[in-house]
Amino acid sequence: MEQALTERAVSAPTRELLDWLSVRPRSYAETIDAWRSSCPRLTIWEDALHDGLVQVVRNVHGKPASVSLTPSGLAALGAG
């Protein structure tokens, strides 16, 4: 049986992203500027989003979208 993502170690780059997000609130623009890559071998942001470790919170009333850790992301951060 496959281990749940939160029960196994995340990669070092993914952990760095989770640590970075846990420091303070981050806007979507700031996160994408720092973590999006055009290199097919460095898909840290995309993998974390796909794995459900991070989420994009679309705000209303003209506020910019933000990025935060999901419960799974918090658990993965705590497991390391």
SEKOL-180042 format. One line per field, with one value per residue: residue number from 1; x, z, y of N, C-alpha, C in turn. Coordinates in pm, 1 decimal. Example, Ala and Ser with C-alpha at 12.3 -4.5 7.8 and 13.67 -1.06 7.14 Angstrom:
REM SEKOL-180042
i <- (1,2)
n_u <- (1319.0,1285.0)
n_w <- (780.0,708.0)
n_v <- (-569.0,-225.0)
ca_u <- (1230.0,1367.0)
ca_w <- (780.0,714.0)
ca_v <- (-450.0,-106.0)
c_u <- (1320.0,1290.0)
c_w <- (780.0,787.0)
c_v <- (-330.0,3.0)
END
This chain:
REM SEKOL-180042
i <- (1,2,3,4,5,6,7,8,9,10,11,12,13,14,15,16,17,18,19,20,21,22,23,24,25,26,27,28,29,30,31,32,33,34,35,36,37,38,39,40,41,42,43,44,45,46,47,48,49,50,51,52,53,54,55,56,57,58,59,60,61,62,63,64,65,66,67,68,69,70,71,72,73,74,75,76,77,78,79,80)
n_u <- (84.0,52.1,223.5,78.6,126.7,185.0,295.0,537.3,869.5,914.6,1071.8,1387.8,1391.2,1113.2,1048.2,1186.3,1030.5,788.7,875.5,943.4,692.9,572.8,677.3,566.6,265.9,213.1,188.9,24.6,152.0,410.3,493.1,488.1,675.8,906.2,916.2,823.0,926.6,1083.0,1214.2,1191.9,1274.5,1269.7,1019.6,903.5,707.2,479.7,459.1,413.7,168.6,10.3,32.3,-117.6,-12.1,8.6,-202.4,-389.5,-539.9,-800.3,-878.2,-1137.9,-1288.6,-1088.5,-844.5,-518.0,-452.7,-355.3,-112.3,-106.3,-19.6,-161.5,-355.0,-227.3,19.9,115.4,137.2,329.5,544.0,581.6,654.8,911.7)
n_w <- (0.0,-81.4,80.0,242.2,131.1,336.8,521.6,437.2,360.1,218.2,-71.7,-50.4,-183.3,-195.4,73.3,141.7,7.8,152.5,408.8,351.6,288.9,536.1,697.6,672.4,558.0,206.5,-112.3,-415.0,-646.8,-549.0,-468.5,-708.5,-852.5,-709.3,-710.3,-945.0,-1226.1,-1542.6,-1608.2,-1682.5,-1497.9,-1252.0,-1084.4,-850.9,-731.9,-886.4,-832.1,-552.8,-543.1,-694.7,-532.1,-318.1,-108.9,-88.0,-131.2,-338.7,-254.2,-358.0,-335.0,-265.8,-345.8,-458.4,-340.1,-357.1,-470.4,-250.0,-114.5,68.4,315.2,308.6,523.6,479.4,385.7,612.9,783.0,645.2,666.6,941.3,973.9,895.2)
n_v <- (-118.7,223.0,486.0,766.7,1102.0,1282.3,1117.0,1038.3,1145.2,1466.3,1609.6,1782.3,2040.5,2088.8,2092.6,2323.1,2514.3,2482.7,2557.4,2826.0,2931.1,2907.4,3102.4,3363.0,3529.2,3494.2,3643.4,3537.4,3628.3,3692.4,3438.2,3288.1,3432.8,3371.1,3088.1,2955.4,2769.7,2729.5,2510.3,2172.9,1986.8,2099.8,2133.5,2234.7,2411.1,2344.0,2068.4,2069.4,2198.0,2020.8,1793.1,1868.3,2015.0,2285.4,2574.3,2794.8,3086.8,3258.1,3581.2,3819.0,4135.5,4294.9,4235.4,4087.3,3749.3,3484.6,3253.4,2954.8,2707.0,2382.6,2162.1,1915.2,2004.9,2137.8,1915.9,1766.8,1940.4,1938.5,1674.5,1650.7)
ca_u <- (0.0,130.7,216.3,25.4,234.2,221.9,364.2,670.9,947.4,908.3,1205.9,1449.0,1339.7,973.2,1051.9,1227.5,910.5,695.6,935.6,933.2,553.1,531.7,737.2,471.3,173.9,275.1,94.6,43.1,253.1,540.4,525.2,519.1,801.5,1016.3,916.8,791.4,1045.0,1058.0,1292.7,1105.0,1326.5,1250.7,876.4,875.0,577.8,375.0,445.7,351.6,28.0,-51.0,29.1,-207.7,62.8,-15.9,-326.7,-403.8,-663.4,-842.3,-948.3,-1236.0,-1282.8,-967.9,-722.0,-445.8,-458.1,-246.6,-76.5,-87.9,-4.5,-282.6,-328.9,-126.7,146.2,158.1,176.4,456.3,644.7,605.8,710.3,1054.1)
ca_w <- (0.0,-92.9,194.3,217.4,113.7,464.6,603.5,384.2,350.9,94.4,-119.8,12.7,-240.1,-155.7,213.9,142.6,-27.8,266.1,512.5,304.6,302.9,677.1,766.6,674.5,443.3,77.1,-222.2,-526.8,-734.7,-485.4,-470.0,-845.2,-888.0,-642.3,-719.2,-1075.8,-1306.1,-1678.1,-1621.8,-1656.9,-1387.1,-1127.9,-1078.2,-706.9,-709.9,-950.0,-758.4,-422.6,-569.9,-737.3,-417.6,-216.4,4.5,-87.6,-196.6,-379.3,-200.2,-442.3,-251.1,-331.8,-312.5,-508.6,-272.9,-438.3,-427.8,-161.1,-111.8,204.2,332.2,339.4,635.6,436.3,381.3,751.8,833.1,580.3,725.6,1076.2,969.9,857.6)
ca_v <- (0.0,345.5,576.8,900.6,1199.6,1343.6,1019.0,1015.3,1268.3,1543.7,1641.9,1900.3,2165.4,2107.0,2133.4,2464.0,2590.6,2478.9,2643.5,2963.4,2972.6,2908.6,3217.8,3474.3,3522.2,3523.6,3663.8,3446.4,3687.0,3674.8,3295.8,3248.1,3497.8,3303.1,2942.0,2896.2,2740.8,2680.8,2387.3,2057.0,1906.0,2175.1,2164.0,2237.0,2475.1,2264.5,1942.8,2097.2,2227.4,1894.6,1701.2,1920.3,2069.0,2429.3,2613.8,2934.0,3143.2,3370.7,3677.8,3904.4,4277.8,4358.3,4193.5,3988.9,3609.3,3446.5,3111.9,2907.0,2563.6,2306.4,2073.2,1817.4,2075.8,2156.0,1786.3,1731.6,2027.5,1889.5,1539.5,1654.3)
c_u <- (88.3,111.8,153.4,141.7,278.2,296.5,503.7,740.4,925.4,1051.8,1257.5,1399.8,1193.8,966.1,1092.9,1109.7,813.1,746.6,917.3,790.9,510.7,581.5,638.9,375.5,244.4,166.8,123.7,153.9,394.1,585.6,565.3,651.7,921.0,1026.9,880.9,919.9,1002.9,1137.4,1204.3,1153.6,1309.1,1105.4,828.5,736.2,465.5,351.4,376.3,203.2,-46.6,-66.5,-59.3,-137.2,42.8,-147.8,-322.1,-540.3,-695.4,-927.9,-1045.2,-1212.0,-1149.2,-838.8,-651.7,-462.6,-337.7,-223.5,-55.7,-67.9,-140.9,-254.5,-223.6,12.9,202.2,207.7,311.2,569.7,681.7,671.5,860.1,1137.6)
c_w <- (0.0,31.1,153.3,211.7,246.7,554.3,551.3,369.0,216.5,54.1,-49.9,-50.0,-202.2,-10.6,225.7,107.2,89.3,380.7,477.7,321.7,449.0,753.3,781.1,557.2,314.8,-27.3,-331.1,-618.1,-678.3,-492.8,-609.4,-890.0,-830.1,-677.8,-853.9,-1155.2,-1445.0,-1705.3,-1589.5,-1543.3,-1251.6,-1119.4,-933.6,-679.6,-764.0,-875.8,-624.0,-438.0,-606.4,-620.7,-303.8,-93.8,20.8,-157.9,-232.0,-329.8,-281.8,-356.4,-334.2,-291.3,-349.2,-439.7,-359.4,-381.3,-339.3,-170.0,32.7,204.0,359.1,466.7,601.4,430.8,520.3,811.3,774.2,637.7,864.9,1079.8,942.3,972.8)
c_v <- (124.8,431.9,708.2,998.2,1258.9,1246.7,987.2,1150.4,1336.0,1576.0,1767.8,2030.5,2192.3,2151.2,2280.4,2554.3,2595.6,2565.7,2790.8,3015.5,2983.5,3030.6,3333.3,3458.3,3564.7,3545.8,3560.8,3498.9,3668.3,3528.9,3249.9,3309.3,3421.6,3154.6,2882.4,2878.8,2695.8,2553.8,2267.4,1968.0,1974.3,2221.5,2167.8,2294.3,2387.5,2133.3,1963.7,2126.8,2099.4,1796.7,1750.2,1974.4,2219.0,2457.5,2761.6,2979.9,3267.3,3463.3,3761.2,4049.0,4341.4,4320.9,4089.0,3847.8,3579.7,3296.1,3072.2,2756.3,2501.1,2226.1,1966.2,1880.1,2100.5,2025.8,1742.9,1815.0,1979.6,1752.6,1538.2,1685.3)
END
